[in-house]
Amino acid sequence: MRQKKFYFDASLAVEHGMREAVLYEYIRFWCDRNSKTGHNKRDGHYWTYGSSRELSKAIPFLTPKQIWLGIKSLQRQDLIVIGRFNQKKYDRTAWYRIK
């Protein structure tokens, strides 16, 4: 079985929490990747998206609730922006970008 490696800024973890540092780096990675490939550009910024359940599959050591709490914490601390760019109105999947 191939192991996933997770990287995050230790100073960000000390200041904002380890859960937040992991999520911040995950969002930053995917926004940077989308920037390079030209995907998910909205309002002049590159975004990534996913439900808490989907993100917990990508980050298996965090539960959906821990992810939701971490995302809300990052938003409160003004480190990320949350948007909704789904084509279907009933789709409540959140989009995220680094502020």
C-alpha positions as CSV (number, residue, x, y, z in Angstrom):
1,M,0.0,0.0,0.0
2,R,1.3,3.4,-1.0
3,Q,1.6,5.9,1.8
4,K,0.4,9.4,1.4
5,K,2.7,12.1,2.8
6,F,1.3,15.4,4.2
7,Y,3.4,18.5,4.5
8,F,2.5,21.7,6.3
9,D,4.1,24.8,7.8
10,A,5.0,24.1,11.4
11,S,4.8,27.8,12.3
12,L,1.2,27.9,10.9
13,A,0.4,24.8,13.1
14,V,1.8,26.5,16.2
15,E,-0.1,29.7,15.6
16,H,-3.4,28.3,14.2
17,G,-3.5,24.6,15.0
18,M,-2.3,21.5,13.3
19,R,-5.6,20.6,11.8
20,E,-5.8,24.1,10.3
21,A,-2.2,23.9,9.0
22,V,-3.0,20.6,7.2
23,L,-6.1,21.9,5.6
24,Y,-4.5,25.2,4.7
25,E,-1.7,23.4,2.9
26,Y,-4.2,21.0,1.1
27,I,-6.2,24.0,-0.1
28,R,-3.0,25.9,-1.2
29,F,-1.7,22.8,-3.1
30,W,-4.9,22.4,-5.1
31,C,-5.3,26.1,-5.8
32,D,-1.7,26.3,-7.0
33,R,-2.3,23.1,-9.1
34,N,-5.5,24.5,-10.6
35,S,-3.6,27.7,-11.4
36,K,-1.0,25.8,-13.4
37,T,-3.7,23.8,-15.3
38,G,-6.2,26.6,-15.7
39,H,-9.0,24.8,-13.8
40,N,-11.6,26.3,-11.4
41,K,-10.9,30.0,-12.0
42,R,-13.8,32.1,-10.6
43,D,-13.8,35.8,-9.8
44,G,-10.2,36.1,-10.9
45,H,-8.9,33.5,-8.4
46,Y,-8.2,29.8,-8.6
47,W,-10.3,27.6,-6.2
48,T,-10.6,24.0,-5.0
49,Y,-13.8,22.4,-3.7
50,G,-15.1,19.5,-1.8
51,S,-17.5,18.5,0.9
52,S,-16.2,17.6,4.4
53,R,-16.8,14.0,3.6
54,E,-14.9,14.1,0.3
55,L,-12.0,15.9,2.0
56,S,-11.9,13.3,4.8
57,K,-11.2,10.7,2.1
58,A,-8.2,12.7,0.9
59,I,-7.1,13.5,4.5
60,P,-8.0,10.2,6.2
61,F,-6.7,11.1,9.7
62,L,-9.4,13.9,9.9
63,T,-13.1,13.2,10.3
64,P,-15.6,15.1,8.3
65,K,-16.5,17.0,11.5
66,Q,-12.9,17.9,12.2
67,I,-12.5,19.1,8.6
68,W,-15.7,21.2,8.8
69,L,-14.4,22.8,12.1
70,G,-11.0,23.4,10.6
71,I,-12.4,25.1,7.5
72,K,-14.6,27.3,9.7
73,S,-11.6,28.1,11.9
74,L,-9.5,29.1,8.8
75,Q,-12.3,31.3,7.6
76,R,-12.7,33.0,11.0
77,Q,-9.0,33.6,11.1
78,D,-9.2,35.2,7.7
79,L,-6.8,32.7,6.1
80,I,-9.2,31.3,3.4
81,V,-12.3,32.4,1.5
82,I,-15.3,30.2,1.0
83,G,-17.4,30.5,-2.1
84,R,-20.3,28.7,-3.9
85,F,-19.9,28.3,-7.6
86,N,-22.0,25.2,-8.2
87,Q,-24.2,25.1,-11.3
88,K,-27.0,23.4,-9.5
89,K,-28.7,25.4,-6.8
90,Y,-29.2,22.4,-4.6
91,D,-25.5,21.6,-4.6
92,R,-24.0,23.1,-1.4
93,T,-20.5,21.9,-2.0
94,A,-18.2,24.7,-0.8
95,W,-15.2,26.1,-2.8
96,Y,-12.1,27.3,-1.1
97,R,-9.1,29.6,-1.8
98,I,-6.3,31.1,0.1
99,K,-6.8,34.7,1.1
